[in-house]
Amino acid sequence: MWTGPKNAVRAQKSMGLVGGTPTYTPIEGFAAPDVPARTYHYSPDGRLFAYALPTVVRIFLAEGAQLLQELSVPNIIELKFSPRGTYLSTWERPVKLEDGAQHKNLRVFSASTGEELISFTQKSQENWDLQYTMSESHAIRLVAQEIQVYRPAEWGKGIADKLRVEGASMISLSPGLNPSVAVFVAEKKGAPAVVKIYGLSTLSGAPTCSKTFYKADRAQIKWNDLGTQVLVLTQTEVDNSNMSYYGETGMYLLSAAGNFDCRVTLDKEGPIHDVSWSPNSKEFGVVYGYMPAKTTLFDQRVRTLHDFGSSPHNFISFNPQGRLVALAGFGNLAGKIDIFDRRTLTKICTIDAPNTSYCEWSPCGRFLLTATLSPRLRVDNGMKVWHCTGGLMHVQLVEELYQASWRPTPLDQAPPFGATVPAAPQPSISVLTAALTAKPVIPKPAGAYRPPGARGLATPAIFKREDEGGAPRMPTGSGSATPPRGYNRSPNPPGSMGHANGATPSNGNGHYQNGNGGRRHVPGAAPKTPSTAPAPGAEGGDKKPKKKGKKREKVPGEAGSGAVTPTGEASVRPSIDVSVVGTQTPGQGSVPPTPGAESLDPVAKKVRNLNKKLKAIDELKEKANRGERLEATQLKKMEGEAEIRKELSSLGITA
């Protein structure tokens, strides 16, 4: 009987099972452990629940939290149930044994009896567990480029079948009634990467489908729920074009039967952020391109079904019924979640969930769970439950929250979604409590960051995002990720003399002068004027600089440092006069004195300084009236106002 979605949470100092709407109260009968748990896991059918402590692993019935088994296995870091909850796999860090034997750090237990059935040596924590078929008739694992197949009902008989694939670095077993195995071989020494698909029942035969491609150092393999098609998301370690820090990405669609395979061509340059299959196994969504990213829905023949446009998204997820689609921007994005109706392709609502590090649909497809987890963020940890129409249903703040998830429920046991989007139920009391205790948030201006030179009424298109009316990002072709800009590095503001629009080109290379003969203008410096050449016999005129090497012969018509012009007069090269302080003569250029600096007597200077202090104190008072927090030094400065006014009065000034 369906009693609403339930979830589990694990923190540094607590752990609990939480009931569903509308109360969201802890489940009775579950006793939280006295020491911090390292991990927990639900069985895929939601029937069992297990968590690992430093010295023991406990298995419970999820309904009622009844303890079934307690396994005395220490230092367990990872847990995972088989699809039907028959077996529980555990993984611990490998250690060197005293007798030199290999450490069997991957163990498989019977969930009902607690008996250890088989153990393996598994060094890597990535892809550590065995992969089971949906019926648990077979289990496979990759060992040193060899695919090993076991029959769980006969663990004691060892390997039932095996296949060696040279260079295999990853395997993935498909769901469905006729399981297949996808094998990925990375690109190496100029040889292309390849993905091969084998039928599990005919593993020793030829692959049913094979696809080769370049630019693939690693891959993600995502099967649809029927196990008939697979998406291969490839990625390189380094982007040779320097367009992305995270390498180049690509995506391919393959059919398990071998009757279809192609590259998924995307119409926007940039990385692939996320991809997700619809539960109907006939369509998938892709979020791709430089920010703002583009989201497109494709069918099983890679034909475009719908374009959601460009927005700052990097996450896509269908609800279990395939009726709703969630598009969100997490990580370094703002945390906006847009919910779309798949039937009408219209937006239902937008949810503001900043700092979200985990997001998941409930089994009934009506709620979204968002959580802020450690160590991704160590402040404002907790979880929130949202209705698909945008309403906040529950808030639970937990210090140092490490894990949160829904309790799985088979689709046939969850209530049907219905023809229309259901209305939101009454939120829990925690929402009102959180609203009363929340810190006041100062609204920030919406939109992308604008540098000071781009702020104003008329923002140039180059500073606008694509979804705000800016020009679409175009490849530069120079290997740089920085878009070409329509401005130069002139210190003058746009539109003024000396800027690119009003400057005079100095050569044909596109460089511009600032309207001052090419010389740089330094604010406050004296204007530079060309000086005349010293006359013969004048002071310093007979001094010649020492030259190294052979003397250069004079060209006929050359006199001194000037050149002969067509009129016969010598042109003078501009020079800079360098004078020593105290030796300047009248007429030489010097830095002009500060206006009025010499005319102030000591009393006037003191009055001016005291007025400056009063003005600074008035500004601090305005900040305090606006509710801004002042530092101790600023408060001390405000306390001295009376002394300053008293000193001004003694000087005969009324402030």
Disulfide bonds with the S-S distance in Angstrom:
none
